[in-house]
Amino acid sequence: MKRKLFVLLLTTIFFSSLFFPTATFANSKVSDDLEDDLVKEDSNSFNVIIETNTYDYNSIKSIIAQYGGSIKTEFTYAKALAARVSLNALMELKRCSNVKKIFRDELRQLSSSTPKIGKMDLDSYMSEFTQLSTEGKEIISLSASQRRIIQEKFPDTYWNYYSMEATSVWNEGYLGDDSLAVIIDTGVYAEHVMIGRDTAIDGVDLSTDVGTSYEGWDLPTNHYHGTHCAGILAGNAALILHEDDPLFQSFFYYTGISISAEPFGHPEGYYVVPLYGMAPEAKIYGIKVFDHTGGSAATSTIIAGIEHAISLHVQGIYDVDVISMSLGGGTGFDGRDLEAQVVDYATSLGITVVSSSGNDGPASTTVGSPACANTAIAVAASADPVNTRIFWDLNYDPSNPTVGLGELLFTSDEPQIIYFSSRGLTSDGRLKPDLAATGVYVLSAITDSPGALAWASGTSMACPAVAGAVALLNDWGEHYGASPYDYKQALKRGAVQIPYYDAVDQGAGLLNSINSLKALQRDRSLGDDHPKLRRFYWWRPAKPNGIYTDIYGEGTYSVDIQDLAPGQNIEFYFKATPWTNYLSINSSNVDLGMDLGLNSFEVSVQSAVRTSYDYPIESFNVWGDAIIEIRDYQVNWGGYIFGTNYYQENAFQPGYYKIVIENDWTSYDSLSGSFVFNVQQEKPFWCRNSMNQKPDTFFYGKIDTDETTDYYHIGSGENGVIIELWWLHNWNWYPTSDLDMVVAWIDINGEVNYELYAGGSLRSPEGVFLPNAVDAYVSLYGYATYGRLEPWILKAWYL
């Protein structure tokens, strides 16, 4: 017993010395002249958000100016500034009593352009919009009297407003005419027929396009995304189609409805297909935060957009009722980062904030920020049967549209939560998303021309549908003192559960606008404030949703899956340790049922990373006996397998790994099969009989947010080097720190190469494989440590 205790004590001392050093390990720094070559221009200055204790920014601004930095934004409602600062300024700012925390000004993405995973010939349609040919078609804006003509013959299930019961709310007299929605996105093309200047009444450009020829919130040169969202929220138009048009034929085939265009001045044989948003009488204010390319936008710009909407409301310029944000990104501090704080403040002022949950599914714990904000309404994406089938009829083979083909590619008459939609819980155990809305193959406006239309997919398309529903509820609710929390509760109480899917997939269920209006009208305590976020939280993050395999570090798990329907999935998870280094997945006894050539299981492996897309295996499809093997920097597969998408980096890190097995959503029949997961680990190098190689060199220390170290001399072997950066507060912790490497190496030709923030992916550890390096250097960067010094270890193995 004493011997065991002694060994345990030695082990504890060893780990303590690694993670909590009292002095920096001796290292060889690069020479002064090589240092100048290694550090690129401006690489010692950083875009940061400085959270403060007060609104008096003078002392902070003085420090930034003293060291040659610049102020980007002084926030009005958040106690914070956005700035570009030097390393010396950072050191000084940390000593300033008014500085609370310093964050990296992270980038946010649009929540469309979903990852290309699975069968590329079909799922690739999700990755960008598919434009509708306007040849032989006419698009018209509708007057109120024309809309009433169409309203008498509404089909039940085609566009968003049908399938989510907006039309029933319209029949009650609520069309959104008392509501103003702010869309924070890529701008809104106000001249589009679906929108118009009467709907898109104003806006502002806060993006990096300001000062260029692309400046403007309402230009046709802007990225289509914000305009597409605006059409979903408040569109008001119709297509006039001849009876021979494949779109009309497909529409009629699935709905049985034909609306004559004769009242609109067209001869017999022409029909109307309506193009409405959820709240066709709502007004839109567009805030452009993404540039004309639709690329990334800084978190500070997103916050500035939210603050601008708040100012419109507070200053009485516009009565802002709802904010729609189809954007997001990863975070290590769900619900408590600065972006979430500003969302919660907007809610406290009476503005309902709706956000897309993200496109980082199918694994659980992947809802990003700002959707994970406490008061935000986070929206998942569903596939509606009629929407989806019509799309496939026209686009599976655009040269030969085939009415009825869509029934073979989407067999269920119930909606599905689509594979890419991010799932909950949040890291601190809150249920997100809040509800779901149609987000697959939604037809709406784009910026190519005033009449251009396209199908697009993503939680981006689901978000404005819910924002439009809020606009409808607000038509009634603002006259009775309803609050954002009342609207949120009404939406959740009125939602309809989609069979099979869990709450972490769909929240309360699919949006049903009329149910939500009735729930709001039954509410006896209108005006309730949203419950506040818990002040204290547990440092252990929430576990994934699904079946725990009892694998901890290593082990084997077998499962027989029976009669899994198309679009349905089962999630399994296991716990990886720092020494886990191998995963294999075997499939056998696969029964494809009735197969038209498209049936398959689709399998994804998500790492321990939460709130973000981090799949060592994005997906692979199997239709028989197959195996895939995953090691750090290596993936092998064989058998009846295709569509293997992966990244060749360090695949393993401590925390919960999720394996999602889905019957591909385009399969024709239910599938059965057997799967075996085999997880292996090697003992650490200090253990007896370990096969794990001891690092050839390593360094350790502590680092703060936005701190940068000097370069450490790593060296290299004859065949290159593997470098890994580990830190204490990995994805086993909440909040989770994020560190990055700035790597420089000399290749066999004597040239110096750089990789700034190598492996920057919210992963712990982060690794880089340099097969052609003859020498290497690494500097470390504290991306986000959330107010604490983060212990780290830098390891390298020579090849």
C-alpha positions in Angstrom: 0.0 0.0 0.0 2.8 2.4 0.9 4.6 1.6 -2.4 1.4 2.4 -4.4 1.0 5.6 -2.5 4.6 6.6 -3.2 4.2 5.9 -6.9 1.0 8.0 -6.9 2.8 10.8 -5.1 5.6 10.8 -7.6 3.1 10.8 -10.5 1.3 13.8 -8.9 4.5 15.7 -8.4 5.5 15.0 -12.0 2.2 16.3 -13.4 2.4 19.3 -11.1 5.8 20.2 -12.4 4.6 19.9 -16.0 1.5 22.0 -15.7 2.4 24.4 -12.9 6.1 25.2 -13.4 8.0 27.7 -11.3 10.5 28.5 -14.0 10.6 28.3 -17.8 12.4 25.3 -19.2 15.7 26.3 -20.7 15.4 26.9 -24.5 17.4 28.1 -27.5 15.9 31.2 -29.0 16.4 32.3 -32.6 19.1 34.8 -33.4 18.3 38.5 -33.7 18.7 38.6 -37.5 16.7 35.4 -38.1 14.0 36.7 -35.7 13.5 39.6 -38.2 12.9 37.0 -40.9 10.6 34.8 -38.9 8.2 37.5 -37.7 6.1 38.9 -40.5 5.0 42.5 -40.6 2.4 43.3 -37.9 2.6 39.8 -36.5 3.3 41.4 -33.1 0.1 43.3 -33.1 -3.3 41.9 -32.5 -7.0 42.6 -33.0 -8.5 42.4 -29.5 -11.7 43.1 -27.5 -10.9 44.7 -24.1 -13.6 44.1 -21.6 -13.5 46.8 -18.9 -14.9 47.4 -15.4 -16.3 50.9 -16.2 -17.3 53.0 -19.2 -14.4 55.3 -18.6 -12.0 54.2 -21.4 -9.5 57.1 -21.1 -6.7 55.3 -19.3 -7.0 52.4 -21.8 -7.0 54.6 -24.8 -3.9 56.4 -23.5 -2.0 53.1 -23.2 -3.0 52.0 -26.7 -2.0 55.3 -28.2 1.3 55.4 -26.3 2.3 52.1 -28.0 1.1 53.0 -31.5 -2.1 51.0 -31.5 -5.5 52.1 -32.8 -9.1 52.0 -31.5 -11.6 50.3 -33.8 -14.8 50.6 -31.7 -15.8 52.1 -28.4 -18.9 50.1 -27.4 -21.8 52.0 -25.8 -23.7 49.2 -24.0 -21.0 46.6 -23.5 -18.2 47.8 -21.3 -15.5 47.1 -23.9 -13.4 48.5 -26.7 -12.2 46.8 -29.9 -8.6 47.7 -30.8 -5.4 46.7 -32.6 -2.6 46.7 -30.1 1.0 45.8 -29.8 2.5 43.2 -27.6 4.0 45.9 -25.4 0.6 47.6 -25.1 -0.9 44.2 -24.0 1.6 43.9 -21.2 0.8 47.4 -20.0 -3.0 46.9 -20.3 -2.9 43.8 -18.1 -1.7 46.1 -15.3 -4.5 48.6 -15.8 -7.1 48.4 -13.0 -10.0 49.1 -15.4 -9.2 46.1 -17.6 -11.3 43.1 -16.8 -10.4 40.7 -19.6 -8.8 40.8 -23.0 -10.2 38.6 -25.8 -9.1 37.8 -29.3 -11.4 39.5 -31.7 -12.6 36.2 -33.2 -14.1 35.7 -36.6 -17.7 34.7 -37.2 -19.2 33.0 -40.3 -22.5 33.0 -42.1 -24.7 30.0 -41.2 -25.2 28.9 -44.8 -22.7 27.4 -47.2 -22.9 24.1 -45.2 -19.9 21.7 -45.2 -19.6 19.4 -48.2 -20.0 16.0 -46.5 -21.3 12.7 -47.5 -22.2 11.7 -51.1 -20.7 14.7 -52.9 -23.1 14.4 -55.9 -26.1 15.1 -53.6 -24.9 16.8 -50.4 -22.8 19.3 -52.4 -26.1 21.0 -53.4 -26.1 22.2 -49.8 -22.8 24.0 -50.1 -24.0 27.0 -52.1 -27.2 28.4 -53.5 -28.8 26.8 -56.6 -30.2 29.5 -58.9 -33.7 29.2 -60.4 -33.7 29.8 -64.1 -36.1 32.7 -64.8 -36.5 31.8 -68.5 -40.3 31.8 -69.3 -41.1 33.0 -65.8 -42.3 36.3 -64.4 -41.9 37.5 -60.9 -44.2 40.2 -59.6 -44.6 42.2 -56.4 -48.1 41.8 -54.8 -50.5 44.3 -53.6 -52.7 43.6 -50.6 -55.7 42.9 -52.9 -53.7 40.5 -55.0 -52.5 38.7 -52.0 -56.1 38.2 -50.8 -56.9 36.5 -54.1 -54.1 34.0 -53.6 -54.8 33.6 -49.9 -58.2 32.1 -50.7 -56.5 29.1 -52.3 -53.4 28.5 -50.2 -51.9 25.0 -50.3 -50.9 23.5 -47.0 -47.3 22.6 -47.2 -45.1 24.3 -49.8 -43.3 27.5 -48.6 -42.3 28.3 -45.1 -45.4 30.3 -44.3 -47.6 27.3 -45.2 -45.7 24.5 -43.4 -45.2 26.7 -40.3 -48.8 28.0 -40.2 -48.1 31.7 -40.8 -51.1 31.9 -43.0 -53.4 31.0 -40.1 -52.0 34.0 -38.2 -52.5 36.2 -41.3 -56.2 35.2 -41.2 -56.4 36.5 -37.7 -55.3 39.9 -39.1 -51.6 39.8 -38.1 -49.1 40.1 -41.0 -46.3 41.9 -39.2 -47.2 45.4 -40.1 -46.5 46.8 -36.6 -43.1 45.1 -36.4 -39.5 46.1 -37.4 -36.9 43.4 -37.9 -33.2 44.2 -38.0 -31.2 41.7 -40.1 -27.5 41.7 -39.2 -25.9 40.1 -42.2 -24.5 41.0 -45.6 -26.9 43.8 -46.4 -30.4 43.7 -48.1 -30.9 44.4 -51.8 -33.8 46.8 -51.4 -34.6 46.9 -55.1 -35.5 43.2 -55.3 -39.1 42.5 -56.3 -39.6 40.3 -53.3 -38.6 43.1 -50.9 -38.8 46.6 -52.2 -38.1 50.0 -50.5 -41.4 49.8 -48.7 -40.1 46.8 -46.8 -36.4 47.5 -46.6 -36.8 51.0 -45.2 -33.2 51.8 -44.1 -29.9 50.3 -43.1 -26.2 50.9 -42.4 -22.9 49.4 -43.6 -20.4 48.6 -40.7 -18.4 46.1 -42.7 -14.8 46.4 -44.1 -16.4 47.5 -47.4 -16.8 51.0 -45.8 -14.5 53.4 -47.7 -14.5 51.3 -50.9 -16.7 51.1 -54.0 -18.6 48.3 -52.3 -19.8 50.4 -49.4 -23.5 50.3 -49.0 -26.1 48.2 -47.1 -28.5 47.9 -50.1 -26.3 47.3 -53.1 -26.7 44.5 -55.7 -22.9 43.9 -55.4 -23.4 42.6 -51.8 -23.3 38.9 -51.0 -26.7 37.3 -51.5 -27.0 35.9 -48.0 -28.7 38.8 -46.2 -31.1 39.4 -49.1 -32.1 35.7 -49.1 -32.9 36.0 -45.4 -34.9 39.2 -45.9 -37.1 37.4 -48.5 -37.8 34.6 -46.0 -38.7 37.0 -43.3 -40.8 39.6 -45.1 -41.0 38.7 -48.9 -44.1 39.7 -50.8 -44.1 38.5 -54.4 -45.3 35.7 -56.8 -44.1 33.8 -59.8 -46.3 33.6 -62.9 -45.7 30.2 -64.5 -47.0 28.5 -67.6 -48.6 25.1 -67.0 -45.8 23.4 -68.9 -43.2 24.9 -66.5 -41.5 22.1 -64.5 -41.7 24.2 -61.3 -45.5 24.6 -61.6 -45.9 20.9 -62.5 -43.9 19.8 -59.5 -45.7 22.3 -57.2 -49.1 21.0 -58.4 -48.0 17.3 -58.2 -47.1 17.6 -54.5 -49.8 20.1 -53.3 -52.8 19.5 -55.7 -53.3 23.3 -55.8 -53.4 25.5 -58.9 -54.0 29.2 -58.6 -55.0 30.8 -61.9 -53.1 33.9 -63.0 -56.0 35.3 -65.0 -56.9 37.8 -62.2 -53.4 39.2 -62.7 -53.9 39.8 -66.4 -52.5 36.6 -67.8 -54.3 34.2 -70.2 -55.6 30.7 -69.4 -52.8 28.2 -68.8 -50.8 30.5 -66.5 -50.6 30.0 -62.8 -49.3 31.7 -59.6 -46.8 30.3 -57.2 -46.6 32.7 -54.2 -43.3 33.9 -52.8 -44.1 35.2 -49.3 -42.0 35.7 -46.3 -43.4 34.8 -42.8 -44.4 38.4 -42.1 -45.1 40.0 -45.5 -46.0 43.4 -43.9 -43.0 43.7 -41.6 -40.4 46.3 -42.1 -36.7 45.5 -42.4 -33.6 47.5 -41.3 -30.4 46.0 -42.8 -27.1 46.1 -40.9 -24.2 45.0 -43.1 -21.4 43.4 -41.1 -20.0 41.0 -43.7 -18.2 42.4 -46.7 -19.4 41.9 -50.3 -17.7 38.5 -50.5 -19.6 37.1 -47.6 -16.3 36.2 -45.8 -15.7 36.3 -42.1 -16.6 39.2 -39.9 -14.9 40.1 -36.6 -16.8 39.5 -33.4 -16.4 43.2 -32.6 -18.2 44.1 -35.8 -21.1 41.7 -34.9 -21.2 43.3 -31.5 -21.2 46.8 -33.1 -24.1 45.7 -35.3 -26.1 44.6 -32.2 -25.2 47.9 -30.5 -26.4 49.8 -33.5 -29.7 48.1 -33.3 -29.9 48.9 -29.6 -29.2 52.5 -30.3 -32.0 52.8 -32.9 -34.3 51.4 -30.2 -33.1 53.4 -27.2 -32.8 56.7 -29.1 -36.3 56.3 -30.6 -35.1 56.4 -34.2 -36.8 53.1 -34.9 -38.9 50.8 -32.7 -36.8 47.7 -33.2 -38.7 44.6 -32.3 -36.6 41.7 -33.4 -33.0 41.1 -34.5 -32.3 38.2 -36.9 -28.7 36.9 -37.0 -27.9 34.0 -39.3 -24.3 33.8 -38.3 -22.0 32.3 -35.6 -18.9 30.6 -34.5 -17.2 28.6 -31.8 -16.6 29.7 -28.3 -15.0 28.2 -25.2 -17.3 30.0 -22.8 -20.9 29.3 -24.0 -23.4 32.0 -23.0 -20.8 34.1 -21.1 -18.6 35.6 -23.8 -19.0 39.3 -24.6 -21.1 38.7 -27.7 -23.6 36.7 -25.5 -23.6 39.5 -22.9 -24.7 42.1 -25.5 -27.4 39.8 -26.8 -28.8 39.5 -23.3 -28.7 43.2 -22.9 -30.7 43.8 -26.1 -33.2 41.3 -24.8 -33.5 43.2 -21.5 -34.5 46.3 -23.5 -37.4 44.5 -25.2 -35.7 43.4 -28.4 -36.1 39.7 -29.3 -32.9 38.2 -30.6 -33.1 35.2 -33.0 -29.9 33.4 -34.1 -29.1 30.4 -36.2 -27.8 27.5 -34.1 -25.0 26.7 -36.6 -24.2 24.2 -39.3 -21.8 22.0 -37.2 -24.0 18.9 -36.8 -24.7 16.1 -36.7 -22.9 15.6 -33.4 -24.2 17.0 -30.2 -22.8 20.0 -28.1 -22.1 21.9 -31.3 -24.4 25.0 -31.0 -22.1 28.1 -31.4 -22.2 31.7 -30.4 -24.3 33.9 -30.3 -27.0 31.2 -30.5 -25.8 29.9 -27.1 -26.5 33.2 -25.4 -28.9 32.8 -22.6 -31.8 34.9 -24.0 -31.3 34.2 -27.7 -33.8 32.1 -29.6 -31.5 29.5 -31.2 -33.0 27.9 -34.4 -32.3 24.4 -35.8 -32.8 23.6 -39.5 -35.4 21.0 -40.7 -36.1 19.6 -44.2 -39.7 19.9 -45.3 -40.9 17.1 -47.6 -42.6 19.3 -50.2 -39.8 21.9 -50.4 -37.2 19.2 -50.7 -39.0 17.0 -53.2 -39.6 20.0 -55.5 -36.0 20.9 -55.4 -34.9 17.4 -56.4 -37.4 17.2 -59.2 -35.9 20.3 -60.8 -32.2 20.0 -59.8 -31.2 16.3 -59.5 -30.7 16.4 -63.3 -31.3 20.1 -64.4 -31.1 19.1 -68.0 -34.1 16.7 -67.5 -36.4 17.8 -64.7 -38.5 14.9 -63.6 -41.7 15.4 -61.6 -42.0 12.8 -58.8 -38.3 12.1 -58.6 -38.1 13.9 -55.3 -40.3 11.2 -53.6 -37.5 8.7 -54.2 -34.9 11.0 -52.5 -37.0 12.1 -49.6 -39.4 9.3 -48.7 -40.7 10.6 -45.3 -43.9 12.6 -45.1 -42.6 14.1 -41.9 -40.0 16.8 -41.7 -36.4 15.8 -40.7 -33.8 17.6 -38.7 -31.1 17.9 -41.3 -27.7 16.4 -40.7 -25.8 19.7 -40.6 -27.9 21.4 -38.0 -26.0 22.0 -34.8 -27.2 20.1 -31.7 -27.2 20.9 -28.0 -26.6 20.8 -25.1 -24.5 23.9 -24.3 -21.3 23.3 -22.4 -22.9 24.5 -19.2 -25.9 22.1 -19.7 -28.6 24.4 -21.1 -31.0 23.2 -23.8 -30.3 24.6 -27.2 -31.6 24.9 -29.9 -34.9 26.3 -28.8 -36.9 25.2 -31.8 -36.6 24.3 -35.5 -37.7 25.8 -38.8 -37.4 24.9 -42.5 -33.8 25.4 -43.5 -33.3 23.1 -46.5 -33.8 24.2 -50.2 -35.6 27.4 -49.4 -36.4 29.5 -52.4 -35.8 33.3 -51.9 -34.3 36.4 -53.3 -30.6 36.8 -54.3 -28.7 39.9 -55.5 -27.9 38.9 -59.1 -30.8 41.0 -60.5 -34.1 42.4 -59.1 -35.9 39.2 -60.0 -33.2 36.6 -59.3 -34.2 33.7 -57.1 -32.3 30.7 -55.6 -32.6 27.8 -53.3 -30.3 27.9 -50.3 -29.9 25.7 -47.2 -28.6 26.2 -43.7 -29.7 27.2 -40.3 -29.3 30.7 -41.8 -32.5 30.1 -43.7 -34.4 28.8 -40.6 -33.4 31.8 -38.5 -35.3 34.5 -40.4 -38.4 32.2 -40.5 -38.5 32.3 -36.7 -37.7 36.0 -36.7 -40.7 36.5 -39.0 -42.9 34.5 -36.6 -41.8 36.8 -33.8 -42.8 39.8 -36.0 -46.3 38.2 -36.3 -46.6 37.6 -32.6 -45.4 41.1 -31.9 -48.3 42.5 -34.0 -50.6 41.3 -31.2 -48.2 41.2 -28.3 -46.8 44.7 -28.2 -50.3 46.1 -27.5 -50.5 43.9 -24.4 -47.0 44.4 -23.0 -45.5 41.1 -24.2 -41.8 40.7 -23.7 -39.1 38.8 -25.6 -39.3 36.1 -23.0 -43.1 35.8 -23.6 -42.4 35.4 -27.4 -39.8 32.8 -26.7 -42.0 30.8 -24.4 -45.0 31.1 -26.9 -42.8 29.8 -29.8 -41.7 26.8 -27.7 -45.1 26.0 -26.4 -46.6 26.2 -29.8 -43.9 24.1 -31.6 -44.8 20.7 -32.9 -42.5 17.8 -32.0 -40.9 16.1 -35.1 -41.1 12.3 -34.5 -37.9 10.5 -33.6 -35.7 13.5 -32.9 -34.5 14.5 -29.4 -34.8 17.9 -27.8 -31.1 18.5 -28.4 -31.8 18.1 -32.1 -35.0 20.2 -32.5 -35.6 22.0 -29.2 -39.3 22.3 -28.5 -40.1 21.1 -32.1 -41.0 22.6 -35.5 -42.3 26.2 -35.5 -46.1 26.5 -35.7 -47.0 30.1 -35.8 -50.8 29.9 -35.0 -50.2 27.6 -32.1 -47.6 30.1 -30.8 -50.1 33.0 -31.2 -52.7 31.1 -29.2 -50.1 30.3 -26.5 -49.2 33.9 -26.3 -52.8 35.0 -26.0 -53.4 32.5 -23.2 -50.4 33.7 -21.2 -51.6 35.3 -18.0 -48.4 37.0 -17.0 -47.2 39.0 -20.0 -44.2 41.2 -19.5 -42.0 38.6 -17.8 -38.3 39.1 -17.8 -36.1 36.4 -19.1 -34.5 34.3 -16.3 -30.9 35.2 -15.8 -27.9 33.0 -16.5 -26.7 31.1 -13.4 -23.9 33.0 -11.8 -22.0 29.9 -10.9 -21.4 27.0 -13.2 -19.7 23.6 -12.9 -16.3 23.3 -14.4 -17.1 19.9 -16.0 -18.9 20.4 -19.3 -22.1 18.7 -20.2 -21.8 15.2 -21.7 -22.8 14.5 -25.3 -26.2 13.3 -26.1 -26.4 9.6 -27.1 -25.2 6.2 -25.9 -22.1 6.0 -23.8 -19.9 3.1 -24.9 -18.1 2.7 -21.6 -14.8 3.2 -23.5 -12.4 5.3 -21.4 -9.1 5.7 -23.3 -9.3 2.3 -24.9 -11.8 -0.5 -25.4 -14.2 -2.1 -27.9 -17.9 -1.6 -28.4 -20.3 -3.5 -30.7 -23.8 -2.5 -31.7 -26.5 -3.9 -34.0 -28.7 -1.2 -35.6 -32.1 -2.3 -36.8 -34.4 -0.5 -39.2 -33.0 2.9 -39.1 -35.1 5.2 -41.3 -33.7 7.7 -43.8 -32.4 10.9 -42.1 -32.4 9.3 -38.6 -29.2 8.8 -36.6 -27.8 7.3 -33.5 -25.0 9.0 -31.6 -22.4 7.1 -29.5 -19.6 8.6 -27.5 -16.4 7.6 -25.7 -13.9 9.3 -23.5 -10.4 9.9 -25.0 -7.4 10.3 -22.7 -4.2 12.1 -23.6 -2.8 8.8 -24.7 -5.7 7.6 -27.0 -4.2 7.3 -30.4 -6.3 5.0 -32.5 -9.9 4.5 -33.5 -11.3 2.0 -36.0 -14.9 1.6 -37.1 -16.0 -1.7 -38.8 -19.3 -2.3 -40.5 -20.8 -5.7 -41.4 -24.1 -7.5 -42.1 -25.5 -4.3 -43.8 -29.0 -4.8 -45.0 -29.8 -2.0 -47.5 -33.5 -2.8 -47.8 -35.1 -1.7 -51.1 -32.2 0.0 -52.8 -32.4 2.3 -55.8 -28.6 2.7 -55.8 -28.4 5.5 -53.1 -28.9 3.7 -49.8 -26.0 3.9 -47.3 -25.1 4.5 -43.8 -23.3 7.9 -43.3 -20.8 8.0 -40.4 -19.2 11.1 -38.8 -16.7 11.4 -36.0 -16.6 14.6 -34.0 -13.7 15.4 -31.7 -13.8 16.6 -28.2 -14.3 20.2 -29.5 -17.6 21.8 -28.6 -19.6 24.7 -30.2 -17.6 24.3 -33.5 -17.1 22.0 -36.5 -14.2 19.7 -35.8 -14.6 16.3 -37.4 -11.4 14.2 -37.8 -13.8 12.2 -40.1 -16.3 14.6 -41.6 -18.2 11.7 -43.0 -17.9 8.4 -44.9 -20.7 6.2 -46.4 -20.8 2.4 -46.2 -23.1 0.0 -47.9 -21.5 -3.3 -46.9 -18.5 -4.7 -45.0 -16.0 -1.9 -44.5 -13.3 -0.5 -42.1 -11.8 2.9 -41.4 -8.8 3.4 -39.2 -7.9 6.8 -37.7 -4.5 7.7 -36.2 -2.8 11.0 -35.7 -1.9 12.3 -39.2 -3.1 9.1 -40.9 -6.4 7.7 -42.1 -6.9 4.3 -43.9 -10.0 2.6 -45.1 -11.2 -0.3 -47.2 -14.2 -2.3 -48.3 -17.6 -1.0 -49.4 -16.9 2.6 -48.4 -17.0 5.9 -50.3 -17.1 9.7 -49.8 -14.4 9.6 -47.1 -13.7 13.2 -46.0 -11.2 13.8 -43.2 -8.3 16.1 -42.2 -4.9 14.7 -41.7 -3.8 16.3 -38.5 -3.6 15.1 -34.9 -6.9 13.4 -34.6 -7.0 12.8 -30.9 -7.3 15.0 -27.9 -8.7 14.5 -24.3 -12.4 14.6 -24.0 -15.6 13.1 -25.3 -15.6 11.9 -28.9 -18.9 11.4 -30.8 -19.6 8.8 -33.5 -22.8 9.5 -35.4 -24.3 6.8 -37.6 -27.1 8.0 -39.8 -29.1 6.4 -42.5 -28.3 8.9 -45.2 -31.1 11.4 -45.7 -31.4 10.6 -49.4 -31.7 6.8 -48.8 -34.9 5.1 -50.1 -35.4 2.6 -47.3 -34.6 1.7 -43.7 -31.2 0.1 -43.1 -29.8 -2.4 -40.6 -26.2 -3.3 -39.9 -23.6 -4.1 -37.3 -20.8 -1.8 -36.2 -17.7 -2.3 -34.0 -15.7 0.6 -32.5 -12.1 -0.2 -31.4 -10.3 2.5 -29.4 -6.7 2.1 -28.4 -4.1 4.0 -26.4 -0.4 3.7 -25.6 1.1 4.2 -22.2 2.8 7.5 -21.6 6.6 7.3 -22.3 7.5 7.3 -18.6 5.6 4.1 -17.9 7.3 0.6 -18.0 7.1 -1.2 -21.4 5.6 1.9 -23.1 5.8 1.9 -26.9 5.1 5.7 -26.8 8.2 7.6 -27.9 9.5 10.2 -25.5 9.6 13.7 -27.1 13.0 14.7 -28.5 12.5 18.1 -27.0 9.9 20.0 -25.0 9.3 23.3 -23.3 6.6 24.5 -20.9 5.3 27.6 -19.2 2.2 29.7 -18.7 0.5 32.2 -21.0 -2.3 34.8 -20.9 -4.9 35.9 -23.5 -3.2 37.6 -26.4 0.3 37.0 -25.0 3.0 35.9 -27.4 6.1 34.1 -26.4 9.6 34.3 -28.0 10.4 31.6 -30.6 11.5 28.3 -29.2 14.1 26.3 -31.2 12.5 23.0 -32.0 15.0 21.4 -34.5 14.1 18.5 -36.8 15.0 14.9 -37.7 16.2 13.6 -41.0 12.6 13.1 -42.2 11.0 16.1 -40.5 9.3 16.8 -37.2 5.9 16.5 -35.5 5.1 19.4 -33.1 2.2 19.4 -30.6 1.0 22.0 -28.2 -0.9 20.8 -25.1 -2.5 22.9 -22.4 -4.3 22.2 -19.1 -7.8 23.6 -19.7 -8.7 21.5 -22.7 -12.2 20.3 -23.7 -12.5 18.4 -20.4 -13.0 21.8 -18.8 -15.5 24.7 -19.0 -14.5 27.3 -20.0 -12.0 25.9 -22.5 -8.8 27.8 -23.3 -7.4 28.0 -26.8 -3.8 28.4 -27.6 -2.1 28.5 -31.0 1.3 28.1 -32.5 3.2 30.4 -34.9 5.5 28.0 -36.7 8.5 28.8 -38.9 10.7 26.2 -40.5 13.5 25.9 -43.0 12.9 23.3 -45.7 15.4 21.2 -47.7 15.9 24.0 -50.2 17.0 26.4 -47.4 13.8 28.5 -47.7 12.0 29.9 -44.6 8.3 29.0 -44.4 5.7 30.3 -42.1 2.4 29.0 -40.7 0.8 31.6 -38.5 -1.4 30.2 -35.8 -0.7 26.7 -37.0 -3.5 24.3 -36.2 -5.7 27.1 -35.1 -9.0 25.2 -34.6 -10.1 25.3 -31.0 -8.3 21.9 -30.6 -6.2 20.7 -27.7 -3.7 19.5 -28.4 -2.9 21.3 -31.6 -0.4 19.6 -33.9 1.6 20.2 -37.1 3.5 17.7 -39.2 6.5 19.1 -41.1 7.9 16.3 -43.3 10.3 18.5 -45.3 11.7 20.6 -42.4 15.4 20.6 -41.6 14.9 23.1 -38.7 11.9 24.6 -37.0 10.9 27.3 -34.5 7.7 27.9 -32.6 6.1 30.9 -30.9 3.0 30.5 -28.8 0.0 32.7 -28.8 -2.7 32.8 -26.1 -5.9 33.1 -28.2 -8.4 32.9 -25.3 -7.7 31.9 -21.6 -10.7 33.7 -20.0 -8.8 35.6 -17.4 -6.3 33.0 -16.2 -2.7 32.0 -16.9 -2.9 28.9 -18.9 -0.2 26.2 -18.3 1.2 24.7 -21.5 3.6 22.1 -22.8 5.2 22.2 -26.3 6.5 18.7 -27.5 8.4 17.7 -30.6 9.3 14.3 -32.1 12.1 14.0 -34.7 11.4 11.7 -37.7 
